[in-house]
Amino acid sequence: MILQIALLSGLVLFSILAILSKDLLRSAISLAIASLFLGIIFFRMKAPYAGVFEISVVAGLITVLFILTIALTKAEGDVRESNLAKIVFPLFFVVFIIIDVLVMKGLIQKIPTLPGSADQGTFGDVLWKQRTFDLVGQLAVILAGVFSVLALFRKRDKDE
Amino acid sequence: MIFLFIGLPLLVAAVLPLIGKVSKKILPDILANAVFLFLFVLAITSGRAMISQGPVLRRLDWLGEPINIQVAVDGFSLFMLMAIALVTLCVGLFSIDYMDHYGSKANYYALLLMMMTGMNGLVLVTDFFSIYLFLEVAAIASYALVAYGLEHDELEASFKYLMLSVIASAAILFSIVVIYSLTGSLGFVAVGEGLRALDAGLVVGFCAALFIMGFGLKAALIPFHAWLPDAHPSAPAPISAILSGLLIKVSGVYALTRIFFNVFGLTATLSQVLMWLGAVSIVVAAFLALGQEDLKRLLAYSSISQVGYVVLGLGIGTPLGIAGGLFHLFNHALAKGLLFLNSGSVQMATGTRNMDEMGGLAKRMPLTAATSIVGSLSISGVPPLSGFWSKLIIIIALVQSGEWVLAVIAVLASVLTLWYYLLFQRKAFFGKLNERWTAIKEAPFWMTAATVILALLTVGIGIVFTFVIRSWIQPASDVLVQGIHLVVGSWGF
């Protein structure tokens, strides 16, 4: 229980650091540490596949991509940021936590017993046989992302 | 055949950037518009025949082997597919001339086709997680399309849209997680049965609140509207047309309606919440629209107001109210699509969106002015245009169910709508021709053609509205009405 609370606190703490940090590199590393915590939580909650993906892809691969991109960009003066965010974010966060605790406390006591999951089977079965349609959706999400990058980083050709 | 609605745009989108290397403009123009036209024809011909015996469930076969990819088609989803294909076709035609100066047309069409894939997928799927997945497909494509001009304002609007949309997605996903953890299933039918078996009224209430927040944000209902007045005006005109005409309705109104009517069931409380959310959106957005000088911002606020009418109509929950809401959804898709395309023609000719700088443009752009009057009057609810009938049906439904206050609000807000649209017409198209615009010409052929088609449809549907209601709206509203009867009154709220 204590370990679980520590892991969850770490996850929240590093997520907040990732948002509030002014240094992009620190933000990226905080995000990686946050997903490391999340990965461990997944393992402890008996979802090893989710844990493996979280740690290898989100904490590993995506962090490498972030750091590479940050290394390729150069700072062009300070970005002016409204100070409002410093007040609004913690306020919003505290309000969210209070609502979350109240709602969950009310819900958890009244949630009916969990029935057995209908989607049983191995990871491969679930991915390839039961949730086949999601693969089409995944493909579409990836394609949409690729086209977005192509569109947003295109060179404006004056002749066109 | 029905899988073509998802597979064809996805496939063509995948190859378009490669084709763009060979032919920068002509082939992408032809291919993309051929897909839009084909899907529109498919929806109005074989689609109707397919559901003549009631809703059908189709499973994909690959070389004789069944694959676990299944979609459901009923009157409601077919109606949405038709609306998506029709508006996207007009937007595609308009883009032939309009998107020339943006460059990289193949990539633009690829994103447009991805957005269509997302919307079609969302309309056809049968489970919660797939709804979320296709919602994201359409959303990701729309973020890039809003920022397509790559100017500072466009990037900022796109970022704001992205951030608020992520909050919406998080609320939706969280709600889906709660439902899955309770019922152990994601399919609409199984979840509906599971929740009733558990008698989980409290959880349904909690999830309904999250869905209202999430899909309300996607539909830009007030108070969840902050992103729309920035995002929709910043996008290129055809994209504004598709965002305001379709995307907010498919990813907001359709998804919310499908879940509330066919899975949870529309209880009296939910009905009141939806109606008042709609009424507040109608009134507040109409007042906000009144003060706008930027033409596209005015249209964007008007979209929030009109989506309010759609939600108000659907929220009544009576067969007439649902029919009115769906009919207004379709009419608004056509008219707002038309007006945003017109705004693109005007912006391309004059280089400005500020209505105070326009004036007398009707003398130089007669077709744009004429079609724009049709769109404005239809949205304002002036007879005999299509928008009049849908608003009338909604108001009659409100009176029939004893909601006098809401009926009066709907009528008065309609007057307000007419007011700001007449202001727009007077400032932009009538009066003395501003000297700066003496040299401008009517919009190019395809741009004008797209707006003329939409204007003719708006007038035509107004004249033969009974036919449209009988053949398209009624089957769609029947599906929702049956859903209500199935589950009504089982949650204790």
HADDOCK unambig.tbl for C-alpha pairs under 7 A between the chains (distance, minus, plus):
assign (segid A and resid 112 and name CA) (segid B and resid 198 and name CA) 6.39 0.50 0.50
assign (segid A and resid 112 and name CA) (segid B and resid 200 and name CA) 6.94 0.50 0.50
assign (segid A and resid 114 and name CA) (segid B and resid 182 and name CA) 5.55 0.50 0.50
assign (segid A and resid 115 and name CA) (segid B and resid 183 and name CA) 6.38 0.50 0.50
assign (segid A and resid 115 and name CA) (segid B and resid 184 and name CA) 6.55 0.50 0.50
assign (segid A and resid 116 and name CA) (segid B and resid 184 and name CA) 6.39 0.50 0.50
assign (segid A and resid 117 and name CA) (segid B and resid 184 and name CA) 4.20 0.50 0.50
assign (segid A and resid 117 and name CA) (segid B and resid 185 and name CA) 6.77 0.50 0.50
assign (segid A and resid 118 and name CA) (segid B and resid 184 and name CA) 5.56 0.50 0.50
assign (segid A and resid 118 and name CA) (segid B and resid 185 and name CA) 5.90 0.50 0.50
assign (segid A and resid 129 and name CA) (segid B and resid 68 and name CA) 6.21 0.50 0.50
assign (segid A and resid 130 and name CA) (segid B and resid 68 and name CA) 6.42 0.50 0.50
assign (segid A and resid 132 and name CA) (segid B and resid 68 and name CA) 5.67 0.50 0.50
assign (segid A and resid 132 and name CA) (segid B and resid 69 and name CA) 5.91 0.50 0.50
assign (segid A and resid 133 and name CA) (segid B and resid 68 and name CA) 6.94 0.50 0.50
assign (segid A and resid 133 and name CA) (segid B and resid 69 and name CA) 4.91 0.50 0.50
assign (segid A and resid 134 and name CA) (segid B and resid 130 and name CA) 6.39 0.50 0.50
assign (segid A and resid 137 and name CA) (segid B and resid 133 and name CA) 5.90 0.50 0.50
assign (segid A and resid 137 and name CA) (segid B and resid 134 and name CA) 6.16 0.50 0.50
assign (segid A and resid 140 and name CA) (segid B and resid 10 and name CA) 6.96 0.50 0.50
assign (segid A and resid 140 and name CA) (segid B and resid 137 and name CA) 6.18 0.50 0.50
assign (segid A and resid 141 and name CA) (segid B and resid 136 and name CA) 6.98 0.50 0.50
assign (segid A and resid 141 and name CA) (segid B and resid 137 and name CA) 4.93 0.50 0.50
assign (segid A and resid 144 and name CA) (segid B and resid 111 and name CA) 6.59 0.50 0.50
assign (segid A and resid 144 and name CA) (segid B and resid 114 and name CA) 6.16 0.50 0.50
assign (segid A and resid 144 and name CA) (segid B and resid 137 and name CA) 6.43 0.50 0.50
assign (segid A and resid 144 and name CA) (segid B and resid 140 and name CA) 6.19 0.50 0.50
assign (segid A and resid 144 and name CA) (segid B and resid 141 and name CA) 5.48 0.50 0.50
assign (segid A and resid 145 and name CA) (segid B and resid 140 and name CA) 6.57 0.50 0.50
assign (segid A and resid 147 and name CA) (segid B and resid 107 and name CA) 6.57 0.50 0.50
assign (segid A and resid 147 and name CA) (segid B and resid 111 and name CA) 6.36 0.50 0.50
assign (segid A and resid 148 and name CA) (segid B and resid 141 and name CA) 6.53 0.50 0.50
assign (segid A and resid 148 and name CA) (segid B and resid 144 and name CA) 5.07 0.50 0.50
assign (segid A and resid 151 and name CA) (segid B and resid 107 and name CA) 6.28 0.50 0.50
assign (segid A and resid 151 and name CA) (segid B and resid 144 and name CA) 6.97 0.50 0.50
assign (segid A and resid 151 and name CA) (segid B and resid 148 and name CA) 6.87 0.50 0.50
assign (segid A and resid 152 and name CA) (segid B and resid 144 and name CA) 6.68 0.50 0.50
assign (segid A and resid 152 and name CA) (segid B and resid 148 and name CA) 6.64 0.50 0.50
assign (segid A and resid 152 and name CA) (segid B and resid 150 and name CA) 6.89 0.50 0.50
assign (segid A and resid 156 and name CA) (segid B and resid 103 and name CA) 6.59 0.50 0.50
assign (segid A and resid 157 and name CA) (segid B and resid 103 and name CA) 6.38 0.50 0.50
assign (segid A and resid 160 and name CA) (segid B and resid 100 and name CA) 6.68 0.50 0.50
assign (segid A and resid 160 and name CA) (segid B and resid 101 and name CA) 6.19 0.50 0.50
assign (segid A and resid 160 and name CA) (segid B and resid 103 and name CA) 5.40 0.50 0.50
